[in-house]
Amino acid sequence: PNIRGISLNHNFIYGNLNDITTMNPNLEFLDLGRNEGIMGTLGSEIAALRKLKTLSLHDLTGLTTGHIPTELAELHELTDLNLADSRFRGTLPDQFWYLPQMRRIEIGYTSMSGSIPGESFLHKTNWNTLGLRFTMFLGTIPSTIGYLTDLKSFGLSRTYVSGTLPTELGLCTNLEELWLDDIRKIHGTIITELGMLTKMRNLQLSGNDLTGTVPTELVNMASVRSMTL
C-alpha cells in the first residue's frame, strides 16, 4: 500500500494493537490515541515499521499493562513518540535514547520508570521535548542537560527525581516550558541561571524542598506567562 500516514485519533476503533500497527510496513505516521477499544500491548512486531517517524499511542486505556519492546529502538527514522496516559510500564530500551532522529517523547501519566539518560545527551543534543511528568523516573537531573540547546519543553512533575537544580539548565536557551513541580526530593536553592532563559513562558517549581529567596533574575523575566514557586 502507498498510504504513508494513518490518524484515527479520538474515535471508537476496536482491535488488537499489534494487528493495527503492523498492517502497513510503509507507514511513516500512526496516531491511534484515545481509542478505548484498542486492546493488547505493543509487541516486537513494531520493528517491521522501519519507516515510521511518528507513533502516537496516548490515552489507550484498554491496553493490557505491558513493557515497551526492545525492538522500538530499531526504528531509526522515529522522531516523535507519545505513549502518555496509556498502560505502559517498565523502562525504555537503552538504545532508544540514542535514536538519531528522535526529538519528542511524551510518556507522562504512565508507570514508566528509569533515570534521565544524561550520558546520551553528550552524543545526542537535538531533543525538543522530554515529557516525563507523573512517571516513576528517579535519579538526578544531569548536568549534561545543558547540551540540549534545542529543548523547548522539559517535564518531570511528580516523579521521584532528587538532588539540586543544575546550573546548566540556564544553557537550554530555547526552553519555553519547565515542569519541575511536586518533586519532593528536589532541594537546594532556585538557581539564578533560570533567568537566562529568555523564551520561558511556563515555569513550575512549586511543591519541592527548595529554600532561600527568589532571584531577581526570575522576577524580571518578561517572557513568563505562568510561574509557580
Phi, psi and chi 1 to 4 in degrees:
 res  aa     phi    psi   chi1   chi2   chi3   chi4
   1 PRO       -  148.6  -20.9   31.3      -      -
   2 ASN   -92.8   -1.2  -67.9  -38.9      -      -
   3 ILE   -63.8  128.9  -62.3  173.9      -      -
   4 ARG  -105.3  -21.8  -65.7  -69.1 -176.0  -93.3
   5 GLY  -140.4  141.1      -      -      -      -
   6 ILE  -134.1  124.3  -65.5  177.0      -      -
   7 SER  -123.6  114.6  178.0      -      -      -
   8 LEU  -120.4   27.1  -59.8  173.2      -      -
   9 ASN   -59.0  136.5 -172.2  -67.5      -      -
  10 HIS    58.8   55.0 -150.2  167.8      -      -
  11 ASN  -127.0 -158.7  -82.2  -66.4      -      -
  12 PHE  -124.7   45.4  -61.5   94.5      -      -
  13 ILE   -74.8  137.3  -55.4  -60.3      -      -
  14 TYR  -119.5  148.9  -72.1   82.6      -      -
  15 GLY   148.6  178.1      -      -      -      -
  16 ASN   -88.5  134.4 -177.5  -83.2      -      -
  17 LEU   -57.8  -44.3  178.9   59.4      -      -
  18 ASN   -64.1  -38.0  -85.6  -29.9      -      -
  19 ASP   -62.4  -38.5  -67.3  -20.1      -      -
  20 ILE   -74.8  -43.8  -61.4  172.7      -      -
  21 THR   -70.3  -20.0   53.9      -      -      -
  22 THR  -107.9   14.2   57.6      -      -      -
  23 MET   -77.4  -14.0   61.3 -174.7  172.7      -
  24 ASN  -149.3  106.3 -176.5   -9.3      -      -
  25 PRO   -69.1   -8.8   25.1  -34.6      -      -
  26 ASN   -93.1    2.4  -67.3  -43.1      -      -
  27 LEU   -63.1  138.6  -76.8  179.6      -      -
  28 GLU  -111.8  -21.1  -63.1  177.8    6.0      -
  29 PHE  -138.1  125.9  177.6   91.9      -      -
  30 LEU  -140.9  117.4 -179.9   60.2      -      -
  31 ASP  -125.4  111.2 -176.5   -4.5      -      -
  32 LEU  -114.9   14.2  -58.7  174.7      -      -
  33 GLY   -58.1  148.1      -      -      -      -
  34 ARG    59.8   49.7  -65.9 -170.2 -178.6 -177.6
  35 ASN  -127.0   99.0  -77.1  -73.7      -      -
  36 GLU   -66.0  -18.7  -64.8 -179.6    2.2      -
  37 GLY   -85.0   -5.5      -      -      -      -
  38 ILE   -81.4  125.0  -66.1  179.3      -      -
  39 MET  -121.0 -174.8  -62.5  172.7  -72.7      -
  40 GLY    85.3 -155.2      -      -      -      -
  41 THR  -149.2  171.2 -169.5      -      -      -
  42 LEU   -81.4  122.0 -169.1   63.9      -      -
  43 GLY  -110.0 -178.0      -      -      -      -
  44 SER   -64.1  -18.2   60.2      -      -      -
  45 GLU   -60.6  -18.4  -65.3   84.5   -6.7      -
  46 ILE   -58.6  -22.9 -167.8   66.9      -      -
  47 ALA   -62.8  -19.2      -      -      -      -
  48 ALA   -69.2  -19.9      -      -      -      -
  49 LEU   -88.5   66.6  -57.3 -176.6      -      -
  50 ARG   -64.6  -22.9  -63.2  -72.8 -176.2  176.7
  51 LYS   -95.1   -0.9  -60.6  179.1 -178.6  179.2
  52 LEU   -64.6  130.8 -163.1   63.5      -      -
  53 LYS  -109.8  -36.3  -63.9  178.9  179.8  178.8
  54 THR  -127.2  126.7  -62.5      -      -      -
  55 LEU  -129.5  115.0  178.1   61.3      -      -
  56 SER  -121.6  111.6 -175.5      -      -      -
  57 LEU  -125.4   35.9  -55.5  176.4      -      -
  58 HIS   -77.5  153.1   65.6   90.8      -      -
  59 ASP    56.5   40.2  -64.9  -80.0      -      -
  60 LEU  -100.2   82.4  -62.3 -175.4      -      -
  61 THR   -76.9   -9.9   56.7      -      -      -
  62 GLY   -88.7   -3.3      -      -      -      -
  63 LEU   -68.2  152.9  -67.7 -176.9      -      -
  64 THR   -76.1  135.3  -57.3      -      -      -
  65 THR   -59.4  127.9  -60.0      -      -      -
  66 GLY  -159.0  170.2      -      -      -      -
  67 HIS   -87.7  163.7  -69.8   79.9      -      -
  68 ILE   -82.4  126.9  -59.0  -61.5      -      -
  69 PRO   -67.4  146.3   26.5  -35.2      -      -
  70 THR   -61.9  -22.8   57.7      -      -      -
  71 GLU   -64.7  -15.4  -72.7   78.0    6.9      -
  72 LEU   -58.8  -33.2 -176.1   72.3      -      -
  73 ALA   -72.8   -1.7      -      -      -      -
  74 GLU   -90.8   -4.4  -62.1  177.8   16.2      -
  75 LEU   -88.8   82.3  -56.5 -178.8      -      -
  76 HIS   -73.3  -10.0  -66.2  -75.2      -      -
  77 GLU   -94.5   -6.1  -61.1  -60.1  -42.8      -
  78 LEU   -63.5  130.0 -162.0   64.0      -      -
  79 THR  -117.1  -25.6   64.7      -      -      -
  80 ASP  -140.6  121.9 -170.4  -33.8      -      -
  81 LEU  -128.2  124.2  177.9   67.1      -      -
  82 ASN  -128.1  109.4 -171.4  -13.7      -      -
  83 LEU  -118.6   13.4  -55.3  177.0      -      -
  84 ALA   -59.5  146.2      -      -      -      -
  85 ASP    57.7   32.1  -76.5  -66.8      -      -
  86 SER  -122.6  173.2  -69.4      -      -      -
  87 ARG   -91.3   56.7  -64.4 -179.1 -178.1  -87.8
  88 PHE  -104.6  148.0  -67.0  104.3      -      -
  89 ARG  -144.4  175.8   60.4 -175.2  171.8   90.2
  90 GLY    83.2 -163.1      -      -      -      -
  91 THR  -108.2  159.3   60.6      -      -      -
  92 LEU   -80.1  148.9  -74.1  161.3      -      -
  93 PRO   -56.5  140.1  -20.7   31.2      -      -
  94 ASP   -53.3  -41.7  -70.4  -18.5      -      -
  95 GLN   -71.3  -14.9  -71.1  -54.8  -50.3      -
  96 PHE   -57.9  -39.9  166.9   83.2      -      -
  97 TRP   -68.1  -10.0  -61.3  102.1      -      -
  98 TYR  -107.2    1.9  -66.7   86.6      -      -
  99 LEU   -57.0  124.1  -73.2  174.8      -      -
 100 PRO   -63.3  -30.9   22.1  -33.2      -      -
 101 GLN   -95.0  -11.8  -53.3  -58.4  -34.1      -
 102 MET   -61.5  129.1  -91.1  -59.2  -56.7      -
 103 ARG  -128.6  -25.0  -71.2  179.4   52.7   79.3
 104 ARG  -137.8  126.0 -178.4  176.2  179.7  -89.0
 105 ILE  -131.7  132.3  179.3  172.2      -      -
 106 GLU  -128.9  109.2  -67.4  -79.2    1.2      -
 107 ILE  -129.5   22.2   57.0  173.5      -      -
 108 GLY   -64.7  156.2      -      -      -      -
 109 TYR    61.3   39.9  -61.9   88.1      -      -
 110 THR  -130.7  179.2   67.7      -      -      -
 111 SER   -98.7   25.1  -65.1      -      -      -
 112 MET   -66.3  146.7  -61.0  -67.8  -66.5      -
 113 SER  -136.9 -179.3   58.8      -      -      -
 114 GLY   129.0 -170.2      -      -      -      -
 115 SER  -123.3  160.0   57.6      -      -      -
 116 ILE   -66.7  124.5  -56.5  170.2      -      -
 117 PRO   -78.8   71.6   32.4  -36.2      -      -
 118 GLY   -58.4  -36.0      -      -      -      -
 119 GLU   -61.4  -37.4  176.3   67.6   22.9      -
 120 SER   -66.5  -26.1   70.0      -      -      -
 121 PHE   -66.7  -18.5  -62.4  159.9      -      -
 122 LEU   -72.5  -24.4  -67.5  171.0      -      -
 123 HIS  -109.7  -21.3  -51.4  -80.2      -      -
 124 LYS  -135.1  110.3  176.3  179.1  165.0   51.6
 125 THR  -115.7    5.5   61.8      -      -      -
 126 ASN   -94.9   22.1   60.5  -20.2      -      -
 127 TRP   -65.2  139.0  -74.8  102.7      -      -
 128 ASN  -105.4  -40.1  172.6  -80.0      -      -
 129 THR  -139.6  129.4  -60.1      -      -      -
 130 LEU  -122.8   93.4  -68.5  170.8      -      -
 131 GLY  -100.3   94.1      -      -      -      -
 132 LEU  -118.1   18.3  -48.4  176.1      -      -
 133 ARG   -65.1  146.6  -58.6  168.3   64.7 -159.8
 134 PHE    55.0   47.1  -69.4   81.3      -      -
 135 THR  -123.2 -173.3   62.7      -      -      -
 136 MET   -99.1   18.1  -53.1  -67.7  -72.8      -
 137 PHE   -63.1  145.4  -90.8   67.6      -      -
 138 LEU  -139.7 -168.1   42.9   71.4      -      -
 139 GLY    91.9 -157.2      -      -      -      -
 140 THR  -118.4  165.2   60.8      -      -      -
 141 ILE   -80.5  115.0  -57.9  174.3      -      -
 142 PRO   -72.7  150.6   28.0  -35.1      -      -
 143 SER   -64.7  -21.9   60.7      -      -      -
 144 THR   -68.8   -6.2   50.7      -      -      -
 145 ILE   -56.1  -26.2 -167.2   74.9      -      -
 146 GLY   -65.7  -16.0      -      -      -      -
 147 TYR   -76.2  -14.7  -74.9   89.3      -      -
 148 LEU   -88.9   72.1  -53.4 -173.4      -      -
 149 THR   -75.7  -10.6   54.6      -      -      -
 150 ASP   -92.8   -7.2  -70.3  -21.8      -      -
 151 LEU   -63.9  128.2 -167.7   63.7      -      -
 152 LYS  -109.9  -29.6  -69.4 -173.3  175.9 -179.4
 153 SER  -138.3  128.8 -179.7      -      -      -
 154 PHE  -135.2  117.9 -176.1   33.2      -      -
 155 GLY  -128.5  124.9      -      -      -      -
 156 LEU  -132.6   15.1  -75.1  172.1      -      -
 157 SER   -51.8  138.8  -54.3      -      -      -
 158 ARG    52.8   44.5  -68.8 -156.8 -177.9 -175.2
 159 THR  -108.4 -171.7   57.4      -      -      -
 160 TYR  -108.1   23.7  -64.7   89.7      -      -
 161 VAL   -66.1  147.0  171.0      -      -      -
 162 SER  -134.2  178.6   59.4      -      -      -
 163 GLY    96.7 -161.8      -      -      -      -
 164 THR  -106.2  169.1   59.3      -      -      -
 165 LEU   -79.6  121.0  -59.5  179.5      -      -
 166 PRO   -71.1  138.7   26.5  -34.0      -      -
 167 THR   -62.6  -21.5   56.9      -      -      -
 168 GLU   -65.4  -13.5  -71.3   82.7   -0.5      -
 169 LEU   -56.6  -29.8  -84.2  170.1      -      -
 170 GLY   -66.8  -12.1      -      -      -      -
 171 LEU   -87.1   -9.9  -60.3  176.2      -      -
 172 CYS   -83.2   71.2  -59.6      -      -      -
 173 THR   -69.3  -12.0   51.5      -      -      -
 174 ASN   -99.4    5.5  -78.8  -61.0      -      -
 175 LEU   -65.6  128.5 -156.3   57.3      -      -
 176 GLU  -113.5  -27.1  -62.2  177.1    1.1      -
 177 GLU  -133.8  128.3  -64.6 -177.3  -24.3      -
 178 LEU  -132.2  109.4 -177.1   58.8      -      -
 179 TRP  -107.7   98.4  -57.2   84.1      -      -
 180 LEU  -127.2   30.8  -60.3  178.1      -      -
 181 ASP   -87.3  155.2   49.9  -48.7      -      -
 182 ASP    56.6   41.9  -65.7  -49.2      -      -
 183 ILE  -112.1   95.0  -50.7  175.1      -      -
 184 ARG   -64.7  -21.3  -62.5  -62.0  178.7 -178.5
 185 LYS   -97.8    5.3  -65.9 -175.2  178.7 -179.2
 186 ILE   -81.4  126.7  -72.2  -72.5      -      -
 187 HIS  -137.4 -176.0   58.5   87.8      -      -
 188 GLY    96.6 -155.1      -      -      -      -
 189 THR  -108.0  164.8   59.3      -      -      -
 190 ILE   -77.8  117.8  -59.7  175.8      -      -
 191 ILE   -73.5  138.8   54.8  174.9      -      -
 192 THR   -66.4  -23.5   59.4      -      -      -
 193 GLU   -61.8  -20.6  -74.0   79.3    3.2      -
 194 LEU   -61.4  -25.6  -66.8  178.6      -      -
 195 GLY   -68.1  -11.7      -      -      -      -
 196 MET   -80.2   -9.5  -61.5  165.7   57.7      -
 197 LEU   -88.0   83.1  -55.1  176.8      -      -
 198 THR   -73.4   -9.1   57.8      -      -      -
 199 LYS  -101.9    2.4  -63.1 -177.9  179.8 -179.8
 200 MET   -62.5  128.9 -177.7   64.8   66.6      -
 201 ARG  -113.3  -31.9  -64.5 -176.5  -67.9  105.1
 202 ASN  -134.9  110.8 -165.7  -22.9      -      -
 203 LEU  -123.2  114.9  177.4   60.2      -      -
 204 GLN  -121.3  112.1  -54.2  -63.6  -37.3      -
 205 LEU  -129.4   10.3  -64.4  175.3      -      -
 206 SER   -75.4  161.5   63.0      -      -      -
 207 GLY    74.9   22.7      -      -      -      -
 208 ASN  -110.7 -168.4  -61.2  -40.1      -      -
 209 ASP  -110.7   34.1 -162.3   22.3      -      -
 210 LEU   -74.7  145.2  -64.0  169.6      -      -
 211 THR  -130.0  175.3   58.4      -      -      -
 212 GLY    92.2 -164.5      -      -      -      -
 213 THR   -96.6  163.2   59.2      -      -      -
 214 VAL   -83.9  120.6  177.8      -      -      -
 215 PRO   -60.1  140.8  -21.3   33.1      -      -
 216 THR   -62.1  -25.6   55.5      -      -      -
 217 GLU   -59.8  -32.6  -70.4   85.4  -10.3      -
 218 LEU   -77.3  -41.3  -95.2   66.0      -      -
 219 VAL   -59.7  -32.8  177.0      -      -      -
 220 ASN   -93.0   11.2  -64.6  -32.0      -      -
 221 MET   -74.0  106.7  -66.9  174.8   75.4      -
 222 ALA   -71.3  -25.5      -      -      -      -
 223 SER   -81.1  -18.9   61.8      -      -      -
 224 VAL   -70.6  132.3  172.4      -      -      -
 225 ARG  -107.5  -26.4  -63.7  -66.7  176.6  -94.3
 226 SER  -142.4  127.8  175.9      -      -      -
 227 MET  -144.0  126.1  179.7 -171.6  -61.1      -
 228 THR  -124.2  131.1   62.4      -      -      -
 229 LEU  -125.4      -  -54.5  174.0      -      -
